[in-house]
Amino acid sequence: MRSRVRMGINRAGTALVGSLLLLAFAALLAKPALAGARPLPEKVTATYKVNFGLLGEIGYFRFNSTVNGEAYALAAEAKIDTAIFDYFGAMTSMGSVISAGAKPGGYQFRYKQKAVLGKKKKRSLEMAFDGSGVKDVTFVPPDPPSNKAIPVTKEQLKNVLDPLSGVMALSLGNMAKPCEQTLPIFDGKQRFDLVFTPTGRKERAGADHLCHVRLVAISGHKPGEGSASVITGDIEVVLRPVPKANILIPYRVTVPTIIGAAVLASDKVEITMPDQKRIAFKR
């Protein structure tokens, strides 16, 4: 590996955006249809609105996925625009679907941000994978890791997922119990687990799945920093079944932070099936 990315989550705004980006993907994708299984979508596009406490609507999140045979391609972008913090981020991922789940092949992420009390930032990241895990990480501009950060070991980078491929892995999990799994994620800087557990509550006559999600930091962060330093409790994800497409979509994501709760809510989703039949709905 040539370098280790230090795109640190140093402000509540950046941590918030990262959490929303990652968790909004949950179960939005579909796997190729298996023998005897119902056909699943070839393409999914979705738009979400981001609301933050008294500020109201502060931005949007857009996502699309395509599946061609065993290959998948994912793309997403998010924009946050407030009086004190502006952010734009875009990411792509590609890989293949295997019997054990998703196998990432490449991941790219770029973002730019500015804050009233901070400097403007514009950075990009690229990760390559081989058969065992992360092969290489490149970032622009160079930003060496702090010597205070908990080192990421080679062993911790085996069989991990980039944030977008984590979506694919989640969608390939137990569709009847999507709130009972753990995903090993590496975002280029931090290695952490996403731990999904049921909330024990029901919504919409029991049709929706309500999950608690914890970000369990493992390495790559400074002690006392990272997502856990600004996320003040369990994140909640509401997954809504779409029976005609045989998938779940994230209907709402709520992230409690030190500066208030952020909510990402579904605005419009379009699903294209293998026979080109389209399923669309708006909030």
Secondary structure by P-SEA (a helix, b strand, c coil): cccccccccccaaaaaaaaaaaaaaccccccccccccccccccccbbbbbbcccccccccccbbbbbcccbbbbbbbbbbbcccccccccbbbbbbbccccccccbbbbbbcccccccccccbbbbbbbcccccccccccccccccccccccccccccccccaaaaaaaaaaccccccccbbbbbbcccbbbbbbbbbcccccccccbbbbbbbbccccccccccccccccccbbbbbbbbccccccccccbbbbbcccbbbbbbbcbbbbbccccbbbbbcc
